Amino acid sequence: MERTVNSTAHEIGGNISYWIGLRGTNQHDLSIQAGIREETLSRIISGTQMPGTETLINIARALRIPLSALQPKELDQYGNISVDFLQLKKG
């Protein structure tokens, strides 16, 4: 079954929400620390807006977590790709 952007956005938003709770912070403070508008963060968390890579990096930094903690579970498989294979693909 093909994964939709909506389901990916919802999973990313859920992951961010989880870490907000775990870190004991709130959306307002996180938006300031990540350098994004609070309204944007709210839409990302609700899954109605897909965040860009730079935004995700800023959120992960603000939460002091690895970027991979925010990625959807289905992308975990890509963490196991051989570095040698990736180098072959570049050239």
CNS distance restraints for C-alpha pairs under 8 A (distance, minus, plus):
assign (resid   3 and name CA) (resid   7 and name CA) 6.73 0.50 0.50
assign (resid   3 and name CA) (resid   8 and name CA) 7.23 0.50 0.50
assign (resid   4 and name CA) (resid   8 and name CA) 6.42 0.50 0.50
assign (resid   5 and name CA) (resid   9 and name CA) 5.99 0.50 0.50
assign (resid   5 and name CA) (resid  50 and name CA) 7.57 0.50 0.50
assign (resid   6 and name CA) (resid  10 and name CA) 6.11 0.50 0.50
assign (resid   6 and name CA) (resid  47 and name CA) 6.71 0.50 0.50
assign (resid   6 and name CA) (resid  48 and name CA) 7.21 0.50 0.50
assign (resid   6 and name CA) (resid  50 and name CA) 7.94 0.50 0.50
assign (resid   7 and name CA) (resid  11 and name CA) 6.17 0.50 0.50
assign (resid   7 and name CA) (resid  47 and name CA) 7.80 0.50 0.50
assign (resid   8 and name CA) (resid  12 and name CA) 6.20 0.50 0.50
assign (resid   8 and name CA) (resid  72 and name CA) 6.42 0.50 0.50
assign (resid   9 and name CA) (resid  13 and name CA) 6.06 0.50 0.50
assign (resid   9 and name CA) (resid  44 and name CA) 7.08 0.50 0.50
assign (resid   9 and name CA) (resid  47 and name CA) 4.66 0.50 0.50
assign (resid   9 and name CA) (resid  48 and name CA) 6.90 0.50 0.50
assign (resid   9 and name CA) (resid  49 and name CA) 6.62 0.50 0.50
assign (resid   9 and name CA) (resid  50 and name CA) 5.19 0.50 0.50
assign (resid   9 and name CA) (resid  51 and name CA) 7.70 0.50 0.50
assign (resid  10 and name CA) (resid  14 and name CA) 6.04 0.50 0.50
assign (resid  10 and name CA) (resid  44 and name CA) 7.97 0.50 0.50
assign (resid  10 and name CA) (resid  45 and name CA) 7.25 0.50 0.50
assign (resid  10 and name CA) (resid  46 and name CA) 6.54 0.50 0.50
assign (resid  10 and name CA) (resid  47 and name CA) 4.00 0.50 0.50
assign (resid  10 and name CA) (resid  48 and name CA) 7.44 0.50 0.50
assign (resid  11 and name CA) (resid  15 and name CA) 6.18 0.50 0.50
assign (resid  11 and name CA) (resid  47 and name CA) 7.41 0.50 0.50
assign (resid  11 and name CA) (resid  71 and name CA) 7.94 0.50 0.50
assign (resid  11 and name CA) (resid  72 and name CA) 5.98 0.50 0.50
assign (resid  12 and name CA) (resid  16 and name CA) 6.29 0.50 0.50
assign (resid  12 and name CA) (resid  44 and name CA) 7.78 0.50 0.50
assign (resid  12 and name CA) (resid  45 and name CA) 7.33 0.50 0.50
assign (resid  12 and name CA) (resid  47 and name CA) 7.38 0.50 0.50
assign (resid  12 and name CA) (resid  70 and name CA) 5.69 0.50 0.50
assign (resid  12 and name CA) (resid  71 and name CA) 6.07 0.50 0.50
assign (resid  12 and name CA) (resid  72 and name CA) 6.12 0.50 0.50
assign (resid  13 and name CA) (resid  17 and name CA) 6.14 0.50 0.50
assign (resid  13 and name CA) (resid  44 and name CA) 5.51 0.50 0.50
assign (resid  13 and name CA) (resid  45 and name CA) 3.70 0.50 0.50
assign (resid  13 and name CA) (resid  46 and name CA) 5.88 0.50 0.50
assign (resid  13 and name CA) (resid  47 and name CA) 5.38 0.50 0.50
assign (resid  14 and name CA) (resid  18 and name CA) 6.09 0.50 0.50
assign (resid  14 and name CA) (resid  45 and name CA) 6.30 0.50 0.50
assign (resid  14 and name CA) (resid  46 and name CA) 7.69 0.50 0.50
assign (resid  14 and name CA) (resid  47 and name CA) 7.89 0.50 0.50
assign (resid  15 and name CA) (resid  19 and name CA) 6.38 0.50 0.50
assign (resid  15 and name CA) (resid  69 and name CA) 7.33 0.50 0.50
assign (resid  15 and name CA) (resid  70 and name CA) 5.38 0.50 0.50
assign (resid  15 and name CA) (resid  71 and name CA) 7.76 0.50 0.50
assign (resid  16 and name CA) (resid  20 and name CA) 6.14 0.50 0.50
assign (resid  16 and name CA) (resid  45 and name CA) 6.47 0.50 0.50
assign (resid  16 and name CA) (resid  70 and name CA) 6.35 0.50 0.50
assign (resid  17 and name CA) (resid  21 and name CA) 6.36 0.50 0.50
assign (resid  17 and name CA) (resid  45 and name CA) 6.31 0.50 0.50
assign (resid  18 and name CA) (resid  22 and name CA) 6.22 0.50 0.50
assign (resid  19 and name CA) (resid  23 and name CA) 5.89 0.50 0.50
assign (resid  19 and name CA) (resid  63 and name CA) 7.12 0.50 0.50
assign (resid  20 and name CA) (resid  24 and name CA) 6.10 0.50 0.50
assign (resid  20 and name CA) (resid  25 and name CA) 5.44 0.50 0.50
assign (resid  20 and name CA) (resid  26 and name CA) 6.14 0.50 0.50
assign (resid  20 and name CA) (resid  27 and name CA) 7.41 0.50 0.50
assign (resid  20 and name CA) (resid  30 and name CA) 7.88 0.50 0.50
assign (resid  20 and name CA) (resid  63 and name CA) 7.34 0.50 0.50
assign (resid  21 and name CA) (resid  25 and name CA) 6.47 0.50 0.50
assign (resid  21 and name CA) (resid  26 and name CA) 7.55 0.50 0.50
assign (resid  23 and name CA) (resid  63 and name CA) 7.10 0.50 0.50
assign (resid  25 and name CA) (resid  29 and name CA) 6.64 0.50 0.50
assign (resid  25 and name CA) (resid  30 and name CA) 6.92 0.50 0.50
assign (resid  26 and name CA) (resid  30 and name CA) 6.13 0.50 0.50
assign (resid  27 and name CA) (resid  31 and name CA) 5.94 0.50 0.50
assign (resid  27 and name CA) (resid  38 and name CA) 6.75 0.50 0.50
assign (resid  27 and name CA) (resid  41 and name CA) 7.05 0.50 0.50
assign (resid  27 and name CA) (resid  42 and name CA) 7.23 0.50 0.50
assign (resid  28 and name CA) (resid  32 and name CA) 6.52 0.50 0.50
assign (resid  28 and name CA) (resid  38 and name CA) 5.89 0.50 0.50
assign (resid  29 and name CA) (resid  33 and name CA) 6.23 0.50 0.50
assign (resid  30 and name CA) (resid  34 and name CA) 5.88 0.50 0.50
assign (resid  30 and name CA) (resid  59 and name CA) 7.34 0.50 0.50
assign (resid  30 and name CA) (resid  62 and name CA) 6.56 0.50 0.50
assign (resid  30 and name CA) (resid  63 and name CA) 7.46 0.50 0.50
assign (resid  31 and name CA) (resid  35 and name CA) 5.85 0.50 0.50
assign (resid  31 and name CA) (resid  36 and name CA) 5.11 0.50 0.50
assign (resid  31 and name CA) (resid  37 and name CA) 5.90 0.50 0.50
assign (resid  31 and name CA) (resid  38 and name CA) 5.20 0.50 0.50
assign (resid  31 and name CA) (resid  41 and name CA) 6.36 0.50 0.50
assign (resid  31 and name CA) (resid  59 and name CA) 7.92 0.50 0.50
assign (resid  32 and name CA) (resid  36 and name CA) 6.42 0.50 0.50
assign (resid  32 and name CA) (resid  37 and name CA) 7.46 0.50 0.50
assign (resid  32 and name CA) (resid  38 and name CA) 7.68 0.50 0.50
assign (resid  33 and name CA) (resid  59 and name CA) 7.93 0.50 0.50
assign (resid  33 and name CA) (resid  62 and name CA) 5.49 0.50 0.50
assign (resid  34 and name CA) (resid  55 and name CA) 7.68 0.50 0.50
assign (resid  34 and name CA) (resid  58 and name CA) 4.91 0.50 0.50
assign (resid  34 and name CA) (resid  59 and name CA) 5.13 0.50 0.50
assign (resid  34 and name CA) (resid  61 and name CA) 7.34 0.50 0.50
assign (resid  34 and name CA) (resid  62 and name CA) 5.37 0.50 0.50
assign (resid  35 and name CA) (resid  58 and name CA) 7.29 0.50 0.50
assign (resid  36 and name CA) (resid  40 and name CA) 6.79 0.50 0.50
assign (resid  36 and name CA) (resid  41 and name CA) 6.94 0.50 0.50
assign (resid  36 and name CA) (resid  55 and name CA) 7.61 0.50 0.50
assign (resid  37 and name CA) (resid  41 and name CA) 6.42 0.50 0.50
assign (resid  38 and name CA) (resid  42 and name CA) 6.12 0.50 0.50
assign (resid  39 and name CA) (resid  43 and name CA) 6.31 0.50 0.50
assign (resid  40 and name CA) (resid  44 and name CA) 6.23 0.50 0.50
assign (resid  40 and name CA) (resid  49 and name CA) 7.75 0.50 0.50
assign (resid  41 and name CA) (resid  45 and name CA) 6.12 0.50 0.50
assign (resid  42 and name CA) (resid  46 and name CA) 6.16 0.50 0.50
assign (resid  43 and name CA) (resid  47 and name CA) 6.15 0.50 0.50
assign (resid  43 and name CA) (resid  48 and name CA) 5.26 0.50 0.50
assign (resid  43 and name CA) (resid  49 and name CA) 5.32 0.50 0.50
assign (resid  44 and name CA) (resid  48 and name CA) 6.06 0.50 0.50
assign (resid  44 and name CA) (resid  49 and name CA) 4.81 0.50 0.50
assign (resid  44 and name CA) (resid  50 and name CA) 6.13 0.50 0.50
assign (resid  44 and name CA) (resid  51 and name CA) 6.28 0.50 0.50
assign (resid  51 and name CA) (resid  55 and name CA) 5.98 0.50 0.50
assign (resid  51 and name CA) (resid  56 and name CA) 6.32 0.50 0.50
assign (resid  52 and name CA) (resid  56 and name CA) 6.31 0.50 0.50
assign (resid  53 and name CA) (resid  57 and name CA) 6.16 0.50 0.50
assign (resid  54 and name CA) (resid  58 and name CA) 6.21 0.50 0.50
assign (resid  55 and name CA) (resid  59 and name CA) 6.18 0.50 0.50
assign (resid  56 and name CA) (resid  60 and name CA) 6.07 0.50 0.50
assign (resid  56 and name CA) (resid  67 and name CA) 7.08 0.50 0.50
assign (resid  56 and name CA) (resid  70 and name CA) 7.72 0.50 0.50
assign (resid  57 and name CA) (resid  61 and name CA) 6.12 0.50 0.50
assign (resid  57 and name CA) (resid  67 and name CA) 6.13 0.50 0.50
assign (resid  58 and name CA) (resid  62 and name CA) 6.12 0.50 0.50
assign (resid  59 and name CA) (resid  63 and name CA) 6.17 0.50 0.50
assign (resid  60 and name CA) (resid  64 and name CA) 5.90 0.50 0.50
assign (resid  60 and name CA) (resid  65 and name CA) 5.22 0.50 0.50
assign (resid  60 and name CA) (resid  66 and name CA) 6.10 0.50 0.50
assign (resid  60 and name CA) (resid  67 and name CA) 5.41 0.50 0.50
assign (resid  60 and name CA) (resid  69 and name CA) 8.00 0.50 0.50
assign (resid  60 and name CA) (resid  70 and name CA) 7.44 0.50 0.50
assign (resid  61 and name CA) (resid  65 and name CA) 6.29 0.50 0.50
assign (resid  61 and name CA) (resid  66 and name CA) 7.54 0.50 0.50
assign (resid  61 and name CA) (resid  67 and name CA) 7.91 0.50 0.50
assign (resid  65 and name CA) (resid  69 and name CA) 6.67 0.50 0.50
assign (resid  66 and name CA) (resid  70 and name CA) 7.80 0.50 0.50
assign (resid  67 and name CA) (resid  71 and name CA) 7.00 0.50 0.50
assign (resid  71 and name CA) (resid  75 and name CA) 6.75 0.50 0.50
assign (resid  71 and name CA) (resid  76 and name CA) 7.91 0.50 0.50
assign (resid  72 and name CA) (resid  76 and name CA) 7.46 0.50 0.50
assign (resid  75 and name CA) (resid  79 and name CA) 7.54 0.50 0.50
assign (resid  76 and name CA) (resid  80 and name CA) 7.67 0.50 0.50
assign (resid  77 and name CA) (resid  81 and name CA) 7.63 0.50 0.50
assign (resid  81 and name CA) (resid  85 and name CA) 7.11 0.50 0.50
assign (resid  81 and name CA) (resid  86 and name CA) 7.43 0.50 0.50
assign (resid  82 and name CA) (resid  86 and name CA) 6.56 0.50 0.50
assign (resid  83 and name CA) (resid  87 and name CA) 6.30 0.50 0.50
assign (resid  84 and name CA) (resid  88 and name CA) 6.35 0.50 0.50
assign (resid  85 and name CA) (resid  89 and name CA) 6.34 0.50 0.50
assign (resid  86 and name CA) (resid  90 and name CA) 6.47 0.50 0.50
assign (resid  87 and name CA) (resid  91 and name CA) 6.80 0.50 0.50
